[in-house]
């Protein structure tokens, strides 16, 4: 556990180590080696353990140092140092510095072989290096052996215990100025006189942190020790000429009273020891003696009737993998037999064997995806194995999965002799001629929806693309059909396309290459997306399946241009001011609502200009106010705006011809001959003054006045001659 004077929070660089550290901590697994069957118990002699080779570093894989961070080694009890034999500040590590604890069968001990480091936060030597190993307040890692006396081959047993006194430390800086956060060392294990080292790394996390760095942590400040090796090539037991090697299954938390569970319940190795800050943590170390077997792979091929012996044999890819070490092991080979039959068998090199541990994790030999052949289909028909002497090795039926092209090596069990530890397993493949396939036909036909006759050429060719897929037997390439399984065809409305000799059961889909705009008469015609019915079909044996590709040509009538029109009010003496007009929409030949567009009166006060009116449409003109002394236009006038000008509608029978509508003897509506977009509304005045040199209307007016006066005189005389009424 690390504490800085500033209580530094979890550093960002540590986050980057999460992925790398997590990858290393995932250990492959499997079932304990009991899968080997009933094997005897063997006496193992003396068992010893010692801590060894301590160092620290700033990062996990950076340069290590023993003369930084107060490193010591020695013997201690659960809570107290008993001896200190190594001081990293002065000594390079050597085997003489190892503090061994050795137990004979049946012996017990309360002592631990320790490595310690760090400046304590509490105790007698606060914020300084103690003069010797200080289990009491330094961070202390210890191991303690256990001697079961005898073990059953292939079964787990208690090898010993590990202890971490996770005391608080002040952070020390390394030679580059970064914090020292990693503590390294080895477990030294001796069984029956054979010794091996098992290196480990411990991440001393900060006390103050924001997030976990490992999914197995309970708190982000938990320290993490991980063993880097779990298989020994040096420690082994012999039984009938077969060697059984030591494998460490990892760490299981001790029970509350400090004892170890009888059954660790391990199904895969557990290489991490995670401890809580400011506490003592104990874990139990379990191991087993397992047999190793090695394998090399071979390939033999045969063929069925109708296959030419001279046909080229492809290369086959095979692999072997094991999940029984700290890092998964994996090996691949590519094997190409030179001929058909046993004589052409090819085998991977004897010096390129794959080794796996029996009963510890999962191990497989696998043939990858079978190659394809235009001559037929490849199948895996059998897997056989022989030992080092060439004798057949029985394979349990459950160990072979021909469909998955896989051999379960763990299911082969343990070798009974030394020769059986070295296997050669042959994958047998057979090339079968393709079966006679049933065939069917596709008929692709064209229909058009072209109500406005927009297509220039009624025999225009369209391109339809098809793609068919089969679900053939793995490794089989379909025989070459009369047409490709994908391609294009040309069709017209009168000439469909037939695609024959397609394999029955093939599923086919279609799309049409986009028709071209230049096939249409003008820009007012447009292609719509094709409708393909059905969009996917399955080829039926001996039948013709029809597919219809329909295209619709949409016609969009062009919008005619718009023009502003003029309206001019005229009297007998020229333009008149004071008139007002409205323009109305046409509703099936009747006057409709007035248009929202306003008429703008011009400077002379007698001429009005409208906003642009769409041509090729009818409108109505209505006068809403007449100039003083004049009448309103007696009726609304219907007119049409064309691209060449205005046409005034004449009622039937027409009072006047052309673009003039004579309303009566005083009113008329016409199109200005000099301006085809101007309507002139003429209205003669009432009581118009005579022009110079003419009588005008005065004689008529005077005659009318005389008649009126005569009528008044006659009426008065009649009143005088009438008799009075009597009472």
Buried (B, 14 or more C-beta within 10 A) or exposed (E): BBBBEEEBEBBEEBEEBBEEBEEBBBBBBBBBBBBBEEBEEBEBBBBBBBBBBBBBBBBBEEEBBBBBBBBBBBBBBBEEBBEBBBBBEEBEBEEEBBBBBBBEEEBEEEBBBBBBBBBBBEEEBEEEBBEBBBBBBBBBBBBBBBBBBEBBBBBBBBBBBBBBBBBBBBBBEBEEEBBBBBBBBBBBBBBEEBBBBBBBBBBBBBBBBEEBBBEEBEEBBBBBBBBBBBBBEEBBBEBEEBBBBBBBBBBBBBEEEEEBEEEBEBEBBBBBBBBBBEEBBBBBBBBBBBBBBBBBBBBBBBBEEEBEEEBEBBEBBBBBBBBBBBEBBEBBBEBBBEEBEEEBBBBBEEEEBBBBBBBBBBBBBBBEEBBBBEBBBBBBBEBBBBBBEEEEBEBEEEBBBBEEBBBBBBBBBBBBEBBBBBBBBBBBBBBBEBEEBEBBBBBBBBEBEBEEEBBEEEEBEBEBEBBBEBEBBBBBBBBEBEBEBEEEBEBBBEEBBEBEBBBBBBEBBBBBEEBEEEBBEEEEBEBEEBBBEEEEBEBBEEEEBEBBBBBBBBBEEEEEEEBBBBBBBBBEEEBBEEBBBBBBBBEEEEBEEBBEEEBEBEEEBBBBBBBEBEBEEBBBBBBEEBBEEBBBBEBEBBBBBBEEBBBBBBEEEEEBEEBBBBBEEBBBBBBBEEBBBBBBBBBBBEEEEEEEEEEEBEEEEEEEEEEEEEEEEEEEEEEEEEEEEEE
